[in-house]
Amino acid sequence: MRIMGQPIPGQLDEGIARAVLLLQQHDIETYESCEGGPGHSYPEPTIRFHGTREAGWRALAVCLAYALPILSLRRAWDILEGEPTGPHWEVTFRTKIPQP
């Protein structure tokens, strides 16, 4: 959700909310999400989450079980002040996720 183009902390973008809530209901610890597109932080709908090596596979299983339009699953390290930090997981989707 945004006001005057700025994100509101604690509010989910409508086009990613269903996927975030499904992952959280299955004990995936999400910490950042965006429905993607012009004016957003990501070009495509994206959810970032914490977890061990198996967490990404659990998230993938949830996405497949609910027929979400998954594009990719990534394990990533950000570079902050010249140092790799992480890893964290990212799942991206082909399209926004409609509400049921």
GIQUIFEN-V467567 format. One record per run of one state. SS is the DSSP state (~ for helix, > for strand, _ for the rest). FROM is the first residue (numbers start at 1). TO is the last residue. If there is no record, write none. Layout:
BEGIN
ss=<SS/SS>
from=<FROM/FROM>
to=<TO/TO>
END
This chain:
BEGIN
ss=<_/>/_/>/_/~/_/>/_/>/_/~/_/>/_/>/_>
from=<1/2/4/6/8/14/26/29/35/46/51/55/66/70/81/83/94>
to=<1/3/5/7/13/25/28/34/45/50/54/65/69/80/82/93/100>
END
